[in-house]
Amino acid sequence: MATESGRAPRIAVVGSYNHDLSMSVTSLPAPGETVLGGGFAEGTGGKGSNQAVGAARLGATTSFVGCIGTGRFGDAAMDLWNEEGVGAECVRRTDATRTGVAFVLVDDDGENIISVAPGANSRLATADVRDAGEVIRAADVLLCQLETELDPVVEAVRIAAGAGTEVILNPAPARELPASLLSNVGVVTPNRTEARILAGHDPTADVAAPTLLDELAAFGVPRTVLTLGADGALVDGGGARERVDAIDVDVVDTTGGGDAFNAGVAVARAEGRSLLDAARFGCACGGLACTASGVVPALPERSAVDVYTTE
């Protein structure tokens, strides 16, 4: 679907690339426990890159701003973006450190735990973001996460806000955020754990979703789409709150569900859809991404999503 002007939506993504090292296990290990794994695979990942690829598959003109190493993991990233049609002109390569790596364990129920060694992602600088300013200003939507240092995210949001580009922040991994950042963000898309942390709670605290939305609004978050996994999403557009149901799928691997959701919300917003419709579109994207193993292989094409979202 095109924007009102008839062109493809433009998405700029400022974020991370990680080379994924994944293993399947019968059950996720407890602290101190060793478990024998099953299949092992290498792949491409990182929240920023995944969301950029997801947006491109949904028909957006997508540009990625990030930092990667010069070794084979970095080469794999460049190959991926070339194959997927993601613009990588604003990606800096460095030999000062390695490309980021993510270690992923997935159990028989499709649940996962992930640990990330950020590597070159931590070298993304405000200067890199300023160099990409033209791309950010030309975008309909800027999509950011928190797998890099915070300063380049703040700078990207500042540039976007000054140009009238809507900012969507996927606050993962969650951390306390300055009011100067939140005041320039249009939509925040936390899951329940991330919302608890943003609101100052323990990650495992028992806090009802409506209470979390109240607290985030008090912190200055203008609009929130709270993702609820298999229960869909709760949309707070600054007025009435509405629930969006997840689509019914057979879950294989939930690892990429959140990234696909954010890509879908960003593309739908860039196309001019309401936040509620964008959340519906995102839920379809996220659900479909859970029906296959791996993140990038499972990111859905536009035709598959439209089956669930076109009336």
Secondary structure, DSSP 8 states (H G I E B T S, - for coil): ---TTSS--EEEEE---EEEEEEEESS---TT----EEEEEEEEE-HHHHHHHHHHHTT-EEEEEEEEESSHHHHHHHHHHHHHTEEEEEEEEESSS--EEEEEEE-TTS-EEEEEE-GGGGG--HHHHHHTHHHHHH-SEEEE-SSS-HHHHHHHHHHHHHHT-EEEE---S-----HHHHTT-SEE--BHHHHHHHTT--TT----HHHHHHHHHHTT---EEEE-GGG-EEEE-SS-EEEE-------S--TTHHHHHHHHHHHHHHTT--HHHHHHHHHHHHHHHTSSSSSGGG---HHHHHHHH--
